[in-house]
Amino acid sequence: MSFDPIPSVAAMLVCDQVITEQGTNKKSLIGIFQRVQSPMFPVVIPRFGIYVKLLDVVGTIEFKLRIVKLDDETLLAEMAAPIKDQDPSQPTELAISLQNFQIPEPGKYEFQLYANDVYLHRATIDLVEWDAGGA
Amino acid sequence: MAPIAEATYQSLIPGSLKLAGSPEARPGAWSDISALPGQFQGLRPPSRAFAANLRFKGEGVFAAAPPDTILFGGLNDPRLRLLRPIPLQVSREAERTTVRWVEADTAASGETLTSAMEMFGMRLRAIFHQLADSHSLDADRARLLDVLTRHVAFRSA
């Protein structure tokens, strides 16, 4: 029985925006961050991006992004979509753009990437309450 | 139930950078760091990129029940390739989560499921490199290496 190799994550970063340059396909990651400060919760993050560089994507895989609140590992959201291999000898890049992301309370939140239900990688952000009236 | 976010995604091919020329061909060109390099005007075949609108399911749709098993693929070693997913048993005790690969009798723990899997990946990489670099193995270690090599291979192989 033969298996396709499991895709491997070379990079997974959270940033303000992923820009793809037309013509060259070069990506620019604007404002890479891990910490979000807000004076109040719940809060809505209007827009941010997740960049993933994958190796060994063979055939068509279904990738899944799960958003988990880490303190109790509650699954907040899940999205799934197919990726079709382009050239198995070349990396595949994934640019995910999220809008109006609602964060219920401070804490660590994790973006977990799966391929065909196989866990691949994670990226974590910290949501912290910022005292707007403080020094 | 209202979605907690909206999302779009694109699957893309890597970018290209075409330099203006070699130092021999254009003396001084490489020292001109104030100029942006020339860019390759490549084509992006339509079949190689796509985008779709996705919506998240709302909070509360998913139960917080932890899985009893999970398929692991997070080796995270550029020298290695995972040939097939590794089935892990998941258990929780107090504030710790433990994942165990029964066939290889290898386990790791962490505060969360993903931190346990990260530790498991580190342990798996260390064991694989140690065994693969060994010239003589006893029966138990040879059996373990046999199990590992059915799942893990060097990328150059």
Interface residues (C-beta under 8 A of the other chain):
Chain A: F3 P5 I6 P7 S8 V9 A10 T20 E21 Q22 G23 T24 N25 K26 K27 D56 L65 I67 V68 L70 D72 E73 T74 L75 L76 A77 E78 M79 A80 A81 I83 K84 Q86 D87 Q90 P91 T92 E93 L94 A95 I96 S97 L98 Q99 N100 F101 Q102 P104 E110 Q112 A115 D117 V118 Y119 L120 H121 R122
Chain B: P3 I4 A5 E6 A7 T8 Y9 Q10 S11 L12 I13 P14 G15 S16 L17 Q39 F40 Q41 G42 R44 S47 R48 F50 A52 L54 R55 F56 K57 G58 E59 F62 A63 A64 P66 I70 L71 F72 G73 G74 L75 N76 P78 R81 L82 L83 R84 P85 T112 L113 T114 M117 E118
